[in-house]
């Protein structure tokens, strides 16, 4: 069992490192809409991870470029460029992505997206 741990750690660290492409299935909930949209599943959200930025496409509400504000062995923290209140985190070990939009007060959650990702590998 011990011999597997270093290999798993290397795989996890490679996930969501510079130049990684991820495909995520997320569950989206928004209290902005009338009526609120709760637990809407969005499949195939593309996440491109570079050293300083993360670009999200296909999620609709959270599409855009995010600045990597902090990077640890476990997490990549995200702050949206040009859209205050949009934050996120990618967990490199569990392959989960969590995104949130806060209202102008900085406390009230307007919408969230949580999901699982997998690495996208080129065909050739």
N, C-alpha and C positions, 0 to 999 in steps of 0.2 A: 504493500500500500504506500509505503514511504517513497518508493521510486516514482510513483505516478504524480505525486504532488508537484515536483519541479516542472514536469512536462505540462501539467494543467495550468500552472502559474504562467509559464511562457506563452501558452495559447491565449490565456486571458489577457495578458499584457499586450499581445499583438492585436487583439480585438480592440477596435476603436482607437488605434494608434494612428500616426500620421499616414494619410493616404488610404485609409480604410473606407470601404463602401459597405453600408449596412442596409438591409431591407427589414422593415419593422411592421408588425401588425399591432395597432393601437386601439384602445377603447377611449373614446372622446366623450366628454360631458361639458355642456355649456349652459350657464345660467343667463347668458346674454340674450338668448333667443326667446321668442314668445310663440308657443310654449317652449320651455327649456328642452334642450336635446340631451338626453341622458343615456349613457352606455351605448353610443353609436360606434360600431366597429368599422375601422378603416384599415384595409389591408394594403400592403405594398408601399408603405411610406419609405421613401429613399432618404438615407442619411449619409452624407459625405463628410468624413472627418479628416481635417488637416491639422497641422501643428497649432495654428492660432485660431482657426475658425471651424465651425460645423455648419453645413448647409442642409436644410430640411426641405424636401419637396414631396407633395402628394398628401399632406395632412390638412390642407386648406387653411385652417385657423392658425397653425403654427409654422407655415411655410416662411422661409427666410434664412438669413445668415446670422449665426450666433457667434459671439466672441468666446473663446475658451478662457474663462476667468480663473480657473484653477484646475490643475491636473495632479491626481495622486495615483498610487498603484491601483486603487480600486475605482475611483470616479473621475469623470470629466464634468466639471460644472460649466454651465452655459449662461451667458447674458446676451439678449438680443441686441443687434446693432440697429439703431434707429427706431426701436419700438420699446419704450420704457415699460417695465412691468412684466415682460416675457422672460422667464427663467427656465432652466432645465438641468437635468443631470443624466448622464449615461453611466450605468454601472458596468464596468469592464468585465467583472466576474460573472454576474448573473445574466448579462446581455439585456438588461432592462433599460428603457428610456422613460423618463418622467418629465413632462412639460407642464408649465402652469402660467396663466396670465392673471395678474393681480389688477384690481381696480386702481384708480388714481390715489386712493388713500393708502395703498401699499399693504393692506391687510386683507381686504375682501377678495376672495378667489372668484374670478369671472368664468374661467374655463380651465379644464385639465385634459391631458392626454397621457395615458400610461400604456406601455406595451413591451413586447419582447422583440428582439432583433436577432438576425443571423447575418453572417458575413456573405457578401455577394462575391462569387468567384467568376472570373471571365470564362467563357466557353473554350477559348483557345489560348 
